[in-house]
Amino acid sequence: MPITLYWGSGSPFSWRVLLALEHKGLPYESQLLHLDKQEPQSPQMLRMNPRGRVPVLKDGDYVVFESVAILYYLEAKYPQVPIFGADPQEAGVIMRVICEFQAYAEPSLSKIVDAVFADQVAERLDELTDAMHVVGREARTIEGRLSREQWIVGANYSAADMVIFPWIQLLRRALDRAAAAELGARFLPMETHYPALARWIHRIEALPGYGRTYPPHWRRT
């Protein structure tokens, strides 16, 4: 029985799982849910994830949700083409970088993206400016890593790249909006402000299967 992934277009949490499935070359059935229609809160989905969120992965009779937990499960069940490093030490660094990103960058990224897409930039500008300072600090840390290596941890594409990349892409999309021009002035263009990050984005975009992970509704807008 194939893996089934229930996911949402533009969800950074879903995107990281798609990147992992494609990188590992695992066959999977794609179940794209419409977030605007609240399909993750349907009775069928709530039976699998009572929190009513995506992504949800079903592998036979086993169901797992929360994106990093899914990545960990995929690595344990399908270790070929590893995404958590070649040894315990590298795995520890990858998990540490993921935890740091989730703790220190993700809350500010979410605040900025949500405000931009809700057209709330003007009334929350001071708060969002502070959030951009946090994001900029974390981006400089990642830039430093990528100035020394092709990937965020070591010489190979890993779960750390998969966790961080969708948020960077989502932030770029948000800051491209005219209302967010002031917020994005020190972030975009990335080729100027974060050249190593920009090169890293191009490397991921060139990976086999990347096109299948790209948010479908972004192609239409």
C-alpha positions as CSV (number, residue, x, y, z in Angstrom):
1,M,0.0,0.0,0.0
2,P,1.6,3.3,-1.0
3,I,2.3,6.2,1.2
4,T,-0.5,8.9,1.2
5,L,0.3,12.5,2.0
6,Y,-2.5,14.9,2.9
7,W,-1.1,18.4,2.4
8,G,-1.9,22.0,1.6
9,S,-0.6,24.2,-1.1
10,G,1.7,26.9,0.3
11,S,1.9,25.3,3.7
12,P,5.7,25.4,4.6
13,F,5.1,22.4,6.8
14,S,3.6,20.3,4.0
15,W,6.3,21.5,1.6
16,R,9.2,20.1,3.7
17,V,7.6,16.7,3.6
18,L,7.1,16.8,-0.1
19,L,10.8,17.7,-0.5
20,A,11.7,14.7,1.6
21,L,9.5,12.2,-0.3
22,E,10.9,13.4,-3.6
23,H,14.5,13.3,-2.4
24,K,14.1,9.8,-1.0
25,G,12.4,8.7,-4.3
26,L,9.5,7.2,-2.4
27,P,6.3,6.6,-4.3
28,Y,3.3,8.4,-2.7
29,E,-0.3,9.3,-3.3
30,S,-0.8,13.0,-3.2
31,Q,-4.0,14.2,-1.5
32,L,-4.1,18.0,-1.9
33,L,-6.5,19.6,0.6
34,H,-8.1,23.0,0.2
35,L,-7.1,25.0,3.2
36,D,-9.6,27.8,2.4
37,K,-12.4,25.3,2.5
38,Q,-11.2,24.0,5.9
39,E,-10.8,20.5,4.5
40,P,-8.2,19.5,7.1
41,Q,-11.0,19.9,9.7
42,S,-13.2,17.4,7.9
43,P,-14.4,14.4,10.0
44,Q,-12.1,12.0,7.9
45,M,-9.1,14.2,8.6
46,L,-9.9,14.8,12.2
47,R,-9.9,11.1,12.8
48,M,-6.2,11.0,11.6
49,N,-5.1,14.3,13.1
50,P,-7.4,15.7,15.8
51,R,-5.6,19.1,15.5
52,G,-7.1,19.5,12.1
53,R,-3.8,20.5,10.4
54,V,-1.6,19.4,7.6
55,P,0.6,17.6,6.7
56,V,-0.6,14.1,7.6
57,L,1.1,11.1,6.3
58,K,-0.5,7.6,6.2
59,D,1.8,4.6,5.5
60,G,-0.3,1.5,5.5
61,D,-2.2,1.5,8.8
62,Y,0.2,4.0,10.4
63,V,-0.6,7.7,10.6
64,V,1.8,10.4,11.6
65,F,1.4,14.2,11.7
66,E,3.6,17.2,12.6
67,S,6.1,17.8,9.8
68,V,9.4,17.1,11.6
69,A,7.9,13.9,13.1
70,I,7.1,12.8,9.6
71,L,10.6,13.5,8.4
72,Y,12.0,11.5,11.3
73,Y,9.6,8.6,10.6
74,L,10.5,8.6,6.9
75,E,14.2,8.4,7.8
76,A,13.7,5.6,10.3
77,K,11.4,3.5,8.0
78,Y,13.2,4.3,4.7
79,P,16.8,5.1,5.5
80,Q,18.0,5.0,1.9
81,V,19.1,8.5,0.8
82,P,19.5,9.7,4.3
83,I,18.2,13.2,5.3
84,F,19.5,13.1,8.9
85,G,23.2,12.7,8.2
86,A,25.7,9.9,7.9
87,D,26.3,9.4,11.6
88,P,24.9,10.2,15.1
89,Q,27.0,13.3,15.4
90,E,25.7,14.8,12.1
91,A,22.2,13.8,13.0
92,G,22.5,15.7,16.2
93,V,23.7,18.8,14.5
94,I,20.8,18.6,11.9
95,M,18.3,18.2,14.7
96,R,19.8,21.1,16.7
97,V,19.7,23.4,13.7
98,I,16.0,22.4,13.1
99,C,15.2,23.1,16.7
100,E,17.0,26.4,16.7
101,F,15.1,27.5,13.6
102,Q,11.7,26.5,15.0
103,A,12.4,28.2,18.3
104,Y,14.1,31.4,17.1
105,A,13.0,32.1,13.5
106,E,9.7,30.4,12.8
107,P,7.5,32.5,15.2
108,S,8.8,35.8,13.6
109,L,8.4,34.4,10.1
110,S,4.9,33.3,10.8
111,K,4.0,36.7,12.2
112,I,5.4,38.6,9.2
113,V,3.8,36.3,6.6
114,D,0.4,36.2,8.3
115,A,0.3,40.0,8.6
116,V,1.3,40.6,4.9
117,F,-1.3,38.2,3.5
118,A,-3.9,39.6,5.8
119,D,-3.1,43.2,4.7
120,Q,-2.2,44.2,8.2
121,V,1.3,45.6,7.6
122,A,0.5,49.3,8.1
123,E,-1.2,48.9,11.4
124,R,1.5,46.4,12.7
125,L,4.6,48.0,11.2
126,D,6.6,48.4,14.4
127,E,5.9,44.9,15.5
128,L,6.7,43.5,12.1
129,T,9.9,45.5,11.9
130,D,11.1,43.9,15.2
131,A,10.2,40.5,13.7
132,M,12.2,41.3,10.6
133,H,15.2,42.1,12.8
134,V,14.9,38.6,14.3
135,V,14.6,37.0,10.9
136,G,17.6,39.0,9.6
137,R,19.7,37.8,12.5
138,E,18.8,34.2,11.9
139,A,19.3,34.6,8.2
140,R,22.8,35.9,8.8
141,T,23.6,32.8,10.8
142,I,22.4,30.6,7.9
143,E,24.2,32.7,5.4
144,G,27.4,32.1,7.4
145,R,26.9,28.3,7.2
146,L,26.2,28.5,3.5
147,S,29.2,30.6,2.8
148,R,31.3,27.6,4.0
149,E,29.3,24.7,2.7
150,Q,26.8,24.0,-0.1
151,W,24.1,22.9,2.4
152,I,23.1,24.1,5.8
153,V,24.7,21.2,7.6
154,G,27.7,19.7,6.0
155,A,28.2,18.5,2.5
156,N,24.8,16.9,1.8
157,Y,21.2,18.1,1.4
158,S,19.4,17.2,4.6
159,A,16.3,17.7,6.7
160,A,17.7,21.0,7.9
161,D,17.5,22.4,4.3
162,M,14.0,20.9,3.9
163,V,12.7,22.5,7.1
164,I,14.1,26.0,6.4
165,F,13.7,26.3,2.6
166,P,9.9,26.6,2.4
167,W,9.8,29.4,5.0
168,I,12.4,31.4,3.0
169,Q,10.4,31.0,-0.1
170,L,7.2,32.0,1.7
171,L,8.9,35.0,3.2
172,R,10.2,36.1,-0.3
173,R,6.7,35.8,-1.7
174,A,5.3,37.9,1.1
175,L,8.0,40.6,0.9
176,D,7.5,40.9,-2.8
177,R,4.1,42.6,-2.1
178,A,4.1,46.3,-2.5
179,A,2.7,46.8,1.1
180,A,5.8,45.0,2.5
181,A,8.4,46.9,0.5
182,E,9.7,48.7,3.6
183,L,9.9,45.5,5.6
184,G,11.8,43.8,2.8
185,A,14.3,46.5,2.0
186,R,17.2,44.8,3.9
187,F,16.2,41.3,2.8
188,L,15.5,41.6,-0.9
189,P,17.0,41.2,-3.4
190,M,18.6,38.2,-1.7
191,E,21.4,38.1,-4.3
192,T,22.6,41.4,-2.8
193,H,21.9,40.9,0.9
194,Y,22.3,37.1,1.3
195,P,24.2,35.8,-1.8
196,A,25.0,32.4,-0.3
197,L,21.3,31.9,0.6
198,A,20.3,32.9,-2.9
199,R,22.7,30.3,-4.4
200,W,21.3,27.7,-2.0
201,I,17.8,28.4,-3.2
202,H,18.8,27.9,-6.8
203,R,20.5,24.6,-5.9
204,I,17.3,23.3,-4.3
205,E,15.2,24.5,-7.2
206,A,17.5,22.4,-9.5
207,L,17.0,19.2,-7.6
208,P,15.1,16.3,-9.3
209,G,11.4,16.3,-8.4
210,Y,11.4,19.9,-7.1
211,G,8.7,21.0,-9.6
212,R,6.3,18.4,-8.1
213,T,6.7,20.1,-4.7
214,Y,6.1,23.6,-5.8
215,P,2.8,25.1,-4.4
216,P,0.2,24.7,-7.2
217,H,-1.7,27.9,-6.5
218,W,1.6,29.9,-6.7
219,R,1.8,29.0,-10.4
220,R,-1.6,30.7,-11.0
221,T,-0.8,33.9,-9.1
